Amino acid sequence: MPISEQAYNFLGEQKEPGDKVFDGLTYSAYENKHLYQWIGAAGITKDITFHCFRHTYATLQLSMGTDIYTVSKC
């Protein structure tokens, strides 16, 4: 999916395929406390999990025209 030059510049240098985007952030119930803090800071009162974020991301990608095969691999 093509991206703008500005967006490409925000990415920084390319890493290895197995590298994490957010190094040091692990997925666990303990780490979800940060997620809940971000949600609270945003004023959201609904019970939201990391899994909800994944669905929202996928839905937004599909609505913006990303093909379902690409979304399924994210």
PDB file with SEQRES, HELIX, SHEET and CRYST1 records, atoms N, CA, C and O in Angstrom:
SEQRES   1 A   74  MET PRO ILE SER GLU GLN ALA TYR ASN PHE LEU GLY GLU          
SEQRES   2 A   74  GLN LYS GLU PRO GLY ASP LYS VAL PHE ASP GLY LEU THR          
SEQRES   3 A   74  TYR SER ALA TYR GLU ASN LYS HIS LEU TYR GLN TRP ILE          
SEQRES   4 A   74  GLY ALA ALA GLY ILE THR LYS ASP ILE THR PHE HIS CYS          
SEQRES   5 A   74  PHE ARG HIS THR TYR ALA THR LEU GLN LEU SER MET GLY          
SEQRES   6 A   74  THR ASP ILE TYR THR VAL SER LYS CYS                          
HELIX    1 AA1 GLU A    5  LEU A   11  1                                   7    
HELIX    2 AA2 ASN A   32  ALA A   41  1                                  10    
HELIX    3 AA3 PHE A   50  SER A   63  1                                  14    
HELIX    4 AA4 ILE A   68  SER A   72  1                                   5    
CRYST1    1.000    1.000    1.000  90.00  90.00  90.00 P 1           1          
ATOM      1  N   MET A   1       0.843  -1.159   0.000  1.00  0.00           N  
ATOM      2  CA  MET A   1       0.000   0.000   0.000  1.00  0.00           C  
ATOM      3  C   MET A   1       0.896   1.232   0.000  1.00  0.00           C  
ATOM      4  O   MET A   1       1.705   1.398   0.913  1.00  0.00           O  
ATOM      5  N   PRO A   2       0.774   2.088  -0.986  1.00  0.00           N  
ATOM      6  CA  PRO A   2       1.632   3.284  -1.052  1.00  0.00           C  
ATOM      7  C   PRO A   2       1.380   4.219   0.136  1.00  0.00           C  
ATOM      8  O   PRO A   2       0.249   4.361   0.601  1.00  0.00           O  
ATOM      9  N   ILE A   3       2.463   4.858   0.620  1.00  0.00           N  
ATOM     10  CA  ILE A   3       2.331   5.849   1.675  1.00  0.00           C  
ATOM     11  C   ILE A   3       3.034   7.130   1.243  1.00  0.00           C  
ATOM     12  O   ILE A   3       3.869   7.110   0.338  1.00  0.00           O  
ATOM     13  N   SER A   4       2.700   8.233   1.882  1.00  0.00           N  
ATOM     14  CA  SER A   4       3.313   9.513   1.517  1.00  0.00           C  
ATOM     15  C   SER A   4       4.780   9.533   1.934  1.00  0.00           C  
ATOM     16  O   SER A   4       5.217   8.737   2.765  1.00  0.00           O  
ATOM     17  N   GLU A   5       5.520  10.446   1.347  1.00  0.00           N  
ATOM     18  CA  GLU A   5       6.936  10.610   1.684  1.00  0.00           C  
ATOM     19  C   GLU A   5       7.084  11.003   3.160  1.00  0.00           C  
ATOM     20  O   GLU A   5       8.003  10.546   3.839  1.00  0.00           O  
ATOM     21  N   GLN A   6       6.176  11.850   3.649  1.00  0.00           N  
ATOM     22  CA  GLN A   6       6.221  12.270   5.048  1.00  0.00           C  
ATOM     23  C   GLN A   6       6.043  11.071   5.976  1.00  0.00           C  
ATOM     24  O   GLN A   6       6.781  10.921   6.949  1.00  0.00           O  
ATOM     25  N   ALA A   7       5.064  10.219   5.676  1.00  0.00           N  
ATOM     26  CA  ALA A   7       4.830   9.028   6.503  1.00  0.00           C  
ATOM     27  C   ALA A   7       6.051   8.108   6.448  1.00  0.00           C  
ATOM     28  O   ALA A   7       6.454   7.544   7.466  1.00  0.00           O  
ATOM     29  N   TYR A   8       6.627   7.960   5.280  1.00  0.00           N  
ATOM     30  CA  TYR A   8       7.811   7.110   5.121  1.00  0.00           C  
ATOM     31  C   TYR A   8       8.964   7.629   5.979  1.00  0.00           C  
ATOM     32  O   TYR A   8       9.690   6.839   6.582  1.00  0.00           O  
ATOM     33  N   ASN A   9       9.135   8.943   6.037  1.00  0.00           N  
ATOM     34  CA  ASN A   9      10.213   9.532   6.837  1.00  0.00           C  
ATOM     35  C   ASN A   9      10.008   9.306   8.330  1.00  0.00           C  
ATOM     36  O   ASN A   9      10.981   9.179   9.073  1.00  0.00           O  
ATOM     37  N   PHE A  10       8.757   9.254   8.778  1.00  0.00           N  
ATOM     38  CA  PHE A  10       8.471   8.991  10.186  1.00  0.00           C  
ATOM     39  C   PHE A  10       8.868   7.579  10.595  1.00  0.00           C  
ATOM     40  O   PHE A  10       9.109   7.323  11.775  1.00  0.00           O  
ATOM     41  N   LEU A  11       8.937   6.667   9.643  1.00  0.00           N  
ATOM     42  CA  LEU A  11       9.242   5.272   9.948  1.00  0.00           C  
ATOM     43  C   LEU A  11      10.670   5.077  10.451  1.00  0.00           C  
ATOM     44  O   LEU A  11      10.937   4.145  11.211  1.00  0.00           O  
ATOM     45  N   GLY A  12      11.581   5.942  10.037  1.00  0.00           N  
ATOM     46  CA  GLY A  12      12.981   5.774  10.436  1.00  0.00           C  
ATOM     47  C   GLY A  12      13.628   4.671   9.615  1.00  0.00           C  
ATOM     48  O   GLY A  12      13.088   4.245   8.594  1.00  0.00           O  
ATOM     49  N   GLU A  13      14.783   4.214  10.066  1.00  0.00           N  
ATOM     50  CA  GLU A  13      15.491   3.195   9.296  1.00  0.00           C  
ATOM     51  C   GLU A  13      14.808   1.833   9.434  1.00  0.00           C  
ATOM     52  O   GLU A  13      14.228   1.509  10.470  1.00  0.00           O  
ATOM     53  N   GLN A  14      14.895   1.052   8.367  1.00  0.00           N  
ATOM     54  CA  GLN A  14      14.252  -0.260   8.338  1.00  0.00           C  
ATOM     55  C   GLN A  14      14.966  -1.224   9.264  1.00  0.00           C  
ATOM     56  O   GLN A  14      16.196  -1.279   9.301  1.00  0.00           O  
ATOM     57  N   LYS A  15      14.188  -1.976  10.003  1.00  0.00           N  
ATOM     58  CA  LYS A  15      14.715  -2.968  10.947  1.00  0.00           C  
ATOM     59  C   LYS A  15      14.634  -4.358  10.328  1.00  0.00           C  
ATOM     60  O   LYS A  15      14.219  -4.521   9.181  1.00  0.00           O  
ATOM     61  N   GLU A  16      15.031  -5.340  11.096  1.00  0.00           N  
ATOM     62  CA  GLU A  16      14.941  -6.726  10.654  1.00  0.00           C  
ATOM     63  C   GLU A  16      13.485  -7.182  10.707  1.00  0.00           C  
ATOM     64  O   GLU A  16      12.717  -6.675  11.524  1.00  0.00           O  
ATOM     65  N   PRO A  17      13.084  -8.133   9.849  1.00  0.00           N  
ATOM     66  CA  PRO A  17      11.685  -8.579   9.814  1.00  0.00           C  
ATOM     67  C   PRO A  17      11.135  -9.074  11.158  1.00  0.00           C  
ATOM     68  O   PRO A  17       9.942  -8.907  11.415  1.00  0.00           O  
ATOM     69  N   GLY A  18      11.947  -9.666  12.009  1.00  0.00           N  
ATOM     70  CA  GLY A  18      11.463 -10.191  13.283  1.00  0.00           C  
ATOM     71  C   GLY A  18      11.467  -9.184  14.430  1.00  0.00           C  
ATOM     72  O   GLY A  18      11.006  -9.497  15.528  1.00  0.00           O  
ATOM     73  N   ASP A  19      11.985  -7.970  14.184  1.00  0.00           N  
ATOM     74  CA  ASP A  19      12.055  -6.971  15.244  1.00  0.00           C  
ATOM     75  C   ASP A  19      10.668  -6.455  15.605  1.00  0.00           C  
ATOM     76  O   ASP A  19       9.775  -6.383  14.761  1.00  0.00           O  
ATOM     77  N   LYS A  20      10.507  -6.100  16.874  1.00  0.00           N  
ATOM     78  CA  LYS A  20       9.234  -5.564  17.356  1.00  0.00           C  
ATOM     79  C   LYS A  20       9.133  -4.076  17.027  1.00  0.00           C  
ATOM     80  O   LYS A  20      10.138  -3.366  16.981  1.00  0.00           O  
ATOM     81  N   VAL A  21       7.916  -3.625  16.801  1.00  0.00           N  
ATOM     82  CA  VAL A  21       7.685  -2.204  16.564  1.00  0.00           C  
ATOM     83  C   VAL A  21       7.897  -1.434  17.858  1.00  0.00           C  
ATOM     84  O   VAL A  21       8.567  -0.402  17.863  1.00  0.00           O  
ATOM     85  N   PHE A  22       7.330  -1.928  18.960  1.00  0.00           N  
ATOM     86  CA  PHE A  22       7.472  -1.302  20.259  1.00  0.00           C  
ATOM     87  C   PHE A  22       8.342  -2.203  21.120  1.00  0.00           C  
ATOM     88  O   PHE A  22       7.831  -3.033  21.871  1.00  0.00           O  
ATOM     89  N   ASP A  23       9.652  -2.040  21.013  1.00  0.00           N  
ATOM     90  CA  ASP A  23      10.580  -2.882  21.739  1.00  0.00           C  
ATOM     91  C   ASP A  23      10.368  -2.721  23.234  1.00  0.00           C  
ATOM     92  O   ASP A  23      10.271  -1.602  23.737  1.00  0.00           O  
ATOM     93  N   GLY A  24      10.297  -3.837  23.941  1.00  0.00           N  
ATOM     94  CA  GLY A  24      10.121  -3.816  25.377  1.00  0.00           C  
ATOM     95  C   GLY A  24       8.671  -3.895  25.821  1.00  0.00           C  
ATOM     96  O   GLY A  24       8.404  -4.145  26.997  1.00  0.00           O  
ATOM     97  N   LEU A  25       7.721  -3.686  24.904  1.00  0.00           N  
ATOM     98  CA  LEU A  25       6.311  -3.779  25.262  1.00  0.00           C  
ATOM     99  C   LEU A  25       5.855  -5.208  25.013  1.00  0.00           C  
ATOM    100  O   LEU A  25       5.854  -5.677  23.875  1.00  0.00           O  
ATOM    101  N   THR A  26       5.474  -5.889  26.065  1.00  0.00           N  
ATOM    102  CA  THR A  26       5.014  -7.269  25.940  1.00  0.00           C  
ATOM    103  C   THR A  26       3.512  -7.322  26.155  1.00  0.00           C  
ATOM    104  O   THR A  26       2.938  -6.444  26.800  1.00  0.00           O  
ATOM    105  N   TYR A  27       2.893  -8.328  25.627  1.00  0.00           N  
ATOM    106  CA  TYR A  27       1.457  -8.481  25.789  1.00  0.00           C  
ATOM    107  C   TYR A  27       1.187  -9.417  26.947  1.00  0.00           C  
ATOM    108  O   TYR A  27       1.500 -10.606  26.882  1.00  0.00           O  
ATOM    109  N   SER A  28       0.610  -8.885  27.998  1.00  0.00           N  
ATOM    110  CA  SER A  28       0.235  -9.687  29.148  1.00  0.00           C  
ATOM    111  C   SER A  28      -0.799  -8.910  29.951  1.00  0.00           C  
ATOM    112  O   SER A  28      -0.992  -7.713  29.734  1.00  0.00           O  
ATOM    113  N   ALA A  29      -1.450  -9.580  30.861  1.00  0.00           N  
ATOM    114  CA  ALA A  29      -2.426  -8.905  31.717  1.00  0.00           C  
ATOM    115  C   ALA A  29      -1.751  -7.787  32.506  1.00  0.00           C  
ATOM    116  O   ALA A  29      -2.341  -6.728  32.719  1.00  0.00           O  
ATOM    117  N   TYR A  30      -0.530  -8.022  32.932  1.00  0.00           N  
ATOM    118  CA  TYR A  30       0.209  -6.996  33.672  1.00  0.00           C  
ATOM    119  C   TYR A  30       0.432  -5.754  32.809  1.00  0.00           C  
ATOM    120  O   TYR A  30       0.233  -4.628  33.266  1.00  0.00           O  
ATOM    121  N   GLU A  31       0.842  -5.966  31.568  1.00  0.00           N  
ATOM    122  CA  GLU A  31       1.122  -4.852  30.672  1.00  0.00           C  
ATOM    123  C   GLU A  31      -0.146  -4.121  30.235  1.00  0.00           C  
ATOM    124  O   GLU A  31      -0.082  -2.972  29.798  1.00  0.00           O  
ATOM    125  N   ASN A  32      -1.289  -4.779  30.350  1.00  0.00           N  
ATOM    126  CA  ASN A  32      -2.535  -4.120  29.992  1.00  0.00           C  
ATOM    127  C   ASN A  32      -2.818  -2.911  30.867  1.00  0.00           C  
ATOM    128  O   ASN A  32      -3.636  -2.065  30.505  1.00  0.00           O  
ATOM    129  N   LYS A  33      -2.153  -2.816  32.016  1.00  0.00           N  
ATOM    130  CA  LYS A  33      -2.378  -1.666  32.892  1.00  0.00           C  
ATOM    131  C   LYS A  33      -2.017  -0.369  32.168  1.00  0.00           C  
ATOM    132  O   LYS A  33      -2.666   0.656  32.378  1.00  0.00           O  
ATOM    133  N   HIS A  34      -0.993  -0.403  31.320  1.00  0.00           N  
ATOM    134  CA  HIS A  34      -0.632   0.782  30.534  1.00  0.00           C  
ATOM    135  C   HIS A  34      -1.740   1.112  29.537  1.00  0.00           C  
ATOM    136  O   HIS A  34      -2.081   2.276  29.328  1.00  0.00           O  
ATOM    137  N   LEU A  35      -2.278   0.092  28.944  1.00  0.00           N  
ATOM    138  CA  LEU A  35      -3.385   0.278  28.011  1.00  0.00           C  
ATOM    139  C   LEU A  35      -4.551   0.952  28.721  1.00  0.00           C  
ATOM    140  O   LEU A  35      -5.147   1.885  28.183  1.00  0.00           O  
ATOM    141  N   TYR A  36      -4.880   0.493  29.911  1.00  0.00           N  
ATOM    142  CA  TYR A  36      -5.992   1.074  30.672  1.00  0.00           C  
ATOM    143  C   TYR A  36      -5.694   2.522  31.057  1.00  0.00           C  
ATOM    144  O   TYR A  36      -6.603   3.350  31.103  1.00  0.00           O  
ATOM    145  N   GLN A  37      -4.435   2.827  31.332  1.00  0.00           N  
ATOM    146  CA  GLN A  37      -4.062   4.202  31.649  1.00  0.00           C  
ATOM    147  C   GLN A  37      -4.254   5.104  30.428  1.00  0.00           C  
ATOM    148  O   GLN A  37      -4.750   6.224  30.553  1.00  0.00           O  
ATOM    149  N   TRP A  38      -3.862   4.615  29.249  1.00  0.00           N  
ATOM    150  CA  TRP A  38      -4.036   5.402  28.026  1.00  0.00           C  
ATOM    151  C   TRP A  38      -5.515   5.625  27.738  1.00  0.00           C  
ATOM    152  O   TRP A  38      -5.923   6.716  27.338  1.00  0.00           O  
ATOM    153  N   ILE A  39      -6.310   4.585  27.944  1.00  0.00           N  
ATOM    154  CA  ILE A  39      -7.755   4.679  27.707  1.00  0.00           C  
ATOM    155  C   ILE A  39      -8.370   5.691  28.672  1.00  0.00           C  
ATOM    156  O   ILE A  39      -9.182   6.526  28.274  1.00  0.00           O  
ATOM    157  N   GLY A  40      -7.979   5.610  29.937  1.00  0.00           N  
ATOM    158  CA  GLY A  40      -8.489   6.553  30.928  1.00  0.00           C  
ATOM    159  C   GLY A  40      -8.092   7.980  30.619  1.00  0.00           C  
ATOM    160  O   GLY A  40      -8.897   8.900  30.763  1.00  0.00           O  
ATOM    161  N   ALA A  41      -6.841   8.170  30.190  1.00  0.00           N  
ATOM    162  CA  ALA A  41      -6.359   9.508  29.848  1.00  0.00           C  
ATOM    163  C   ALA A  41      -7.116  10.093  28.656  1.00  0.00           C  
ATOM    164  O   ALA A  41      -7.249  11.310  28.528  1.00  0.00           O  
ATOM    165  N   ALA A  42      -7.607   9.214  27.791  1.00  0.00           N  
ATOM    166  CA  ALA A  42      -8.384   9.656  26.634  1.00  0.00           C  
ATOM    167  C   ALA A  42      -9.849   9.913  26.984  1.00  0.00           C  
ATOM    168  O   ALA A  42     -10.623  10.379  26.147  1.00  0.00           O  
ATOM    169  N   GLY A  43     -10.223   9.604  28.230  1.00  0.00           N  
ATOM    170  CA  GLY A  43     -11.599   9.836  28.670  1.00  0.00           C  
ATOM    171  C   GLY A  43     -12.576   8.768  28.221  1.00  0.00           C  
ATOM    172  O   GLY A  43     -13.786   8.995  28.230  1.00  0.00           O  
ATOM    173  N   ILE A  44     -12.074   7.609  27.829  1.00  0.00           N  
ATOM    174  CA  ILE A  44     -12.921   6.510  27.374  1.00  0.00           C  
ATOM    175  C   ILE A  44     -13.326   5.683  28.585  1.00  0.00           C  
ATOM    176  O   ILE A  44     -12.475   5.258  29.367  1.00  0.00           O  
ATOM    177  N   THR A  45     -14.627   5.454  28.739  1.00  0.00           N  
ATOM    178  CA  THR A  45     -15.110   4.697  29.902  1.00  0.00           C  
ATOM    179  C   THR A  45     -15.490   3.261  29.545  1.00  0.00           C  
ATOM    180  O   THR A  45     -15.741   2.451  30.438  1.00  0.00           O  
ATOM    181  N   LYS A  46     -15.534   2.939  28.272  1.00  0.00           N  
ATOM    182  CA  LYS A  46     -15.875   1.590  27.840  1.00  0.00           C  
ATOM    183  C   LYS A  46     -14.727   0.628  28.171  1.00  0.00           C  
ATOM    184  O   LYS A  46     -13.561   1.024  28.141  1.00  0.00           O  
ATOM    185  N   ASP A  47     -15.051  -0.631  28.486  1.00  0.00           N  
ATOM    186  CA  ASP A  47     -14.040  -1.645  28.754  1.00  0.00           C  
ATOM    187  C   ASP A  47     -13.405  -2.061  27.430  1.00  0.00           C  
ATOM    188  O   ASP A  47     -14.049  -2.697  26.596  1.00  0.00           O  
ATOM    189  N   ILE A  48     -12.148  -1.701  27.247  1.00  0.00           N  
ATOM    190  CA  ILE A  48     -11.449  -1.961  25.990  1.00  0.00           C  
ATOM    191  C   ILE A  48     -10.200  -2.782  26.283  1.00  0.00           C  
ATOM    192  O   ILE A  48      -9.496  -2.531  27.261  1.00  0.00           O  
ATOM    193  N   THR A  49      -9.933  -3.765  25.429  1.00  0.00           N  
ATOM    194  CA  THR A  49      -8.748  -4.610  25.561  1.00  0.00           C  
ATOM    195  C   THR A  49      -7.851  -4.438  24.344  1.00  0.00           C  
ATOM    196  O   THR A  49      -8.233  -3.813  23.355  1.00  0.00           O  
ATOM    197  N   PHE A  50      -6.657  -5.002  24.435  1.00  0.00           N  
ATOM    198  CA  PHE A  50      -5.737  -4.985  23.295  1.00  0.00           C  
ATOM    199  C   PHE A  50      -6.397  -5.635  22.080  1.00  0.00           C  
ATOM    200  O   PHE A  50      -6.205  -5.196  20.946  1.00  0.00           O  
ATOM    201  N   HIS A  51      -7.168  -6.677  22.332  1.00  0.00           N  
ATOM    202  CA  HIS A  51      -7.858  -7.380  21.252  1.00  0.00           C  
ATOM    203  C   HIS A  51      -8.814  -6.440  20.522  1.00  0.00           C  
ATOM    204  O   HIS A  51      -8.931  -6.503  19.298  1.00  0.00           O  
ATOM    205  N   CYS A  52      -9.498  -5.569  21.265  1.00  0.00           N  
ATOM    206  CA  CYS A  52     -10.392  -4.572  20.645  1.00  0.00           C  
ATOM    207  C   CYS A  52      -9.612  -3.647  19.718  1.00  0.00           C  
ATOM    208  O   CYS A  52     -10.079  -3.298  18.634  1.00  0.00           O  
ATOM    209  N   PHE A  53      -8.405  -3.251  20.163  1.00  0.00           N  
ATOM    210  CA  PHE A  53      -7.586  -2.387  19.325  1.00  0.00           C  
ATOM    211  C   PHE A  53      -7.228  -3.068  18.006  1.00  0.00           C  
ATOM    212  O   PHE A  53      -7.214  -2.430  16.954  1.00  0.00           O  
ATOM    213  N   ARG A  54      -6.941  -4.352  18.069  1.00  0.00           N  
ATOM    214  CA  ARG A  54      -6.606  -5.088  16.842  1.00  0.00           C  
ATOM    215  C   ARG A  54      -7.786  -5.076  15.867  1.00  0.00           C  
ATOM    216  O   ARG A  54      -7.608  -4.882  14.665  1.00  0.00           O  
ATOM    217  N   HIS A  55      -8.988  -5.286  16.400  1.00  0.00           N  
ATOM    218  CA  HIS A  55     -10.177  -5.279  15.533  1.00  0.00           C  
ATOM    219  C   HIS A  55     -10.423  -3.890  14.952  1.00  0.00           C  
ATOM    220  O   HIS A  55     -10.757  -3.759  13.775  1.00  0.00           O  
ATOM    221  N   THR A  56     -10.262  -2.865  15.762  1.00  0.00           N  
ATOM    222  CA  THR A  56     -10.458  -1.498  15.287  1.00  0.00           C  
ATOM    223  C   THR A  56      -9.462  -1.186  14.178  1.00  0.00           C  
ATOM    224  O   THR A  56      -9.832  -0.623  13.147  1.00  0.00           O  
ATOM    225  N   TYR A  57      -8.202  -1.550  14.386  1.00  0.00           N  
ATOM    226  CA  TYR A  57      -7.176  -1.320  13.368  1.00  0.00           C  
ATOM    227  C   TYR A  57      -7.547  -2.023  12.062  1.00  0.00           C  
ATOM    228  O   TYR A  57      -7.467  -1.428  10.988  1.00  0.00           O  
ATOM    229  N   ALA A  58      -7.947  -3.273  12.159  1.00  0.00           N  
ATOM    230  CA  ALA A  58      -8.302  -4.031  10.953  1.00  0.00           C  
ATOM    231  C   ALA A  58      -9.496  -3.407  10.245  1.00  0.00           C  
ATOM    232  O   ALA A  58      -9.500  -3.292   9.019  1.00  0.00           O  
ATOM    233  N   THR A  59     -10.503  -3.005  11.002  1.00  0.00           N  
ATOM    234  CA  THR A  59     -11.699  -2.395  10.409  1.00  0.00           C  
ATOM    235  C   THR A  59     -11.348  -1.091   9.705  1.00  0.00           C  
ATOM    236  O   THR A  59     -11.820  -0.834   8.598  1.00  0.00           O  
ATOM    237  N   LEU A  60     -10.522  -0.269  10.342  1.00  0.00           N  
ATOM    238  CA  LEU A  60     -10.115   0.996   9.719  1.00  0.00           C  
ATOM    239  C   LEU A  60      -9.314   0.745   8.446  1.00  0.00           C  
ATOM    240  O   LEU A  60      -9.499   1.438   7.445  1.00  0.00           O  
ATOM    241  N   GLN A  61      -8.430  -0.237   8.482  1.00  0.00           N  
ATOM    242  CA  GLN A  61      -7.645  -0.548   7.285  1.00  0.00           C  
ATOM    243  C   GLN A  61      -8.550  -0.978   6.127  1.00  0.00           C  
ATOM    244  O   GLN A  61      -8.375  -0.537   4.992  1.00  0.00           O  
ATOM    245  N   LEU A  62      -9.510  -1.836   6.430  1.00  0.00           N  
ATOM    246  CA  LEU A  62     -10.437  -2.296   5.388  1.00  0.00           C  
ATOM    247  C   LEU A  62     -11.263  -1.143   4.843  1.00  0.00           C  
ATOM    248  O   LEU A  62     -11.486  -1.056   3.635  1.00  0.00           O  
ATOM    249  N   SER A  63     -11.721  -0.256   5.723  1.00  0.00           N  
ATOM    250  CA  SER A  63     -12.554   0.870   5.264  1.00  0.00           C  
ATOM    251  C   SER A  63     -11.752   1.863   4.440  1.00  0.00           C  
ATOM    252  O   SER A  63     -12.328   2.613   3.652  1.00  0.00           O  
ATOM    253  N   MET A  64     -10.426   1.884   4.607  1.00  0.00           N  
ATOM    254  CA  MET A  64      -9.567   2.775   3.826  1.00  0.00           C  
ATOM    255  C   MET A  64      -9.065   2.120   2.540  1.00  0.00           C  
ATOM    256  O   MET A  64      -8.293   2.717   1.789  1.00  0.00           O  
ATOM    257  N   GLY A  65      -9.510   0.890   2.297  1.00  0.00           N  
ATOM    258  CA  GLY A  65      -9.192   0.254   1.021  1.00  0.00           C  
ATOM    259  C   GLY A  65      -8.088  -0.782   1.033  1.00  0.00           C  
ATOM    260  O   GLY A  65      -7.757  -1.325  -0.022  1.00  0.00           O  
ATOM    261  N   THR A  66      -7.508  -1.076   2.175  1.00  0.00           N  
ATOM    262  CA  THR A  66      -6.487  -2.122   2.237  1.00  0.00           C  
ATOM    263  C   THR A  66      -7.157  -3.469   1.985  1.00  0.00           C  
ATOM    264  O   THR A  66      -8.213  -3.762   2.546  1.00  0.00           O  
ATOM    265  N   ASP A  67      -6.536  -4.284   1.137  1.00  0.00           N  
ATOM    266  CA  ASP A  67      -7.162  -5.569   0.833  1.00  0.00           C  
ATOM    267  C   ASP A  67      -7.129  -6.494   2.045  1.00  0.00           C  
ATOM    268  O   ASP A  67      -6.244  -6.390   2.894  1.00  0.00           O  
ATOM    269  N   ILE A  68      -8.082  -7.380   2.112  1.00  0.00           N  
ATOM    270  CA  ILE A  68      -8.260  -8.235   3.293  1.00  0.00           C  
ATOM    271  C   ILE A  68      -7.073  -9.179   3.511  1.00  0.00           C  
ATOM    272  O   ILE A  68      -6.779  -9.540   4.651  1.00  0.00           O  
ATOM    273  N   TYR A  69      -6.391  -9.583   2.442  1.00  0.00           N  
ATOM    274  CA  TYR A  69      -5.230 -10.452   2.585  1.00  0.00           C  
ATOM    275  C   TYR A  69      -4.130  -9.729   3.367  1.00  0.00           C  
ATOM    276  O   TYR A  69      -3.529 -10.302   4.276  1.00  0.00           O  
ATOM    277  N   THR A  70      -3.873  -8.472   3.009  1.00  0.00           N  
ATOM    278  CA  THR A  70      -2.855  -7.691   3.694  1.00  0.00           C  
ATOM    279  C   THR A  70      -3.231  -7.469   5.153  1.00  0.00           C  
ATOM    280  O   THR A  70      -2.385  -7.597   6.038  1.00  0.00           O  
ATOM    281  N   VAL A  71      -4.497  -7.135   5.411  1.00  0.00           N  
ATOM    282  CA  VAL A  71      -4.949  -6.914   6.783  1.00  0.00           C  
ATOM    283  C   VAL A  71      -4.806  -8.192   7.603  1.00  0.00           C  
ATOM    284  O   VAL A  71      -4.448  -8.134   8.780  1.00  0.00           O  
ATOM    285  N   SER A  72      -5.076  -9.327   7.004  1.00  0.00           N  
ATOM    286  CA  SER A  72      -5.000 -10.594   7.737  1.00  0.00           C  
ATOM    287  C   SER A  72      -3.579 -10.935   8.156  1.00  0.00           C  
ATOM    288  O   SER A  72      -3.389 -11.731   9.076  1.00  0.00           O  
ATOM    289  N   LYS A  73      -2.583 -10.360   7.512  1.00  0.00           N  
ATOM    290  CA  LYS A  73      -1.181 -10.645   7.822  1.00  0.00           C  
ATOM    291  C   LYS A  73      -0.599  -9.686   8.851  1.00  0.00           C  
ATOM    292  O   LYS A  73       0.546  -9.862   9.268  1.00  0.00           O  
ATOM    293  N   CYS A  74      -1.361  -8.669   9.273  1.00  0.00           N  
ATOM    294  CA  CYS A  74      -0.856  -7.686  10.259  1.00  0.00           C  
ATOM    295  C   CYS A  74      -0.965  -8.208  11.661  1.00  0.00           C  
ATOM    296  O   CYS A  74      -0.589  -7.517  12.608  1.00  0.00           O  
TER     297      CYS A  74                                                      
END                                                                             
